[in-house]
Amino acid sequence: MTARTWMDEATKLFLGAADRLTDGELDAPTALDGWTRRHVMGHVHGNAEALRRLLSWAVTGAENRMYAGPRQRADEIEALAQRPAAELRALVHASANRLAKDMDALPDGAWSNLVVTARGRTVPAGEIPWMRAREVAVHAVDLGNGVTFADLPEDFTARLVAEAAAGHASGGRAADLAAWLTGRAAEAPTLGPWL
């Protein structure tokens, strides 16, 4: 599958899981420290808008960062989590649709133009569908409403595992991770943030 196909399928999973939650269930905590389901939905909406800024950068050549900084991202998520449930649902659907339309309209040559991610990595715009697929798939699981990693395509989860392992290995945990992944350690190492 392509990253765009993964993105489209994971978006459907995320939106479906979010839509099945009652308004009251949106207030439930998630496995993400300090985040309710509302925070997850607000983040997914904000992520779509941030990735749209990168697509704009790829087309125009005018720098358009995902966020002005970590504080903007955190403040945005917190503010979105306070919105009424119906408004939050509408926002997350609308931003997902706008992002898909922006991707559909991106000229072929713009996909190779370089942009900078929120983590400071310089990547071609062609990485954006993967970045979004990863966000919506993992956060569909985070909603805790019936979607598990087993529901995601195997080739997608294989890429996700490889990326997560590489990220943790480059963070100084390569030996511990290798011991666990090769069956030489009984317990997984404590790894910290997932990516």
HELIX and SHEET records of a PDB file:
HELIX    1   1 ALA A    3  ASP A   19  1                                  17    
HELIX    2   2 GLY A   24  ASP A   27  5                                   4    
HELIX    3   3 ARG A   37  THR A   60  1                                  24    
HELIX    4   4 PRO A   70  ALA A   81  1                                  12    
HELIX    5   5 ALA A   85  ALA A  105  1                                  21    
HELIX    6   6 ASP A  108  SER A  112  5                                   5    
HELIX    7   7 ALA A  125  GLU A  127  5                                   3    
HELIX    8   8 ILE A  128  ASP A  142  1                                  15    
HELIX    9   9 PHE A  149  ASP A  151  5                                   3    
HELIX   10  10 GLU A  154  HIS A  168  1                                  15    
HELIX   11  11 ALA A  169  ARG A  173  3                                   5    
HELIX   12  12 ALA A  174  LEU A  181  1                                   8    
SHEET    1   A 2 LEU A 114  VAL A 116  0                                        
SHEET    2   A 2 THR A 122  PRO A 124 -1                                        
END                                                                             
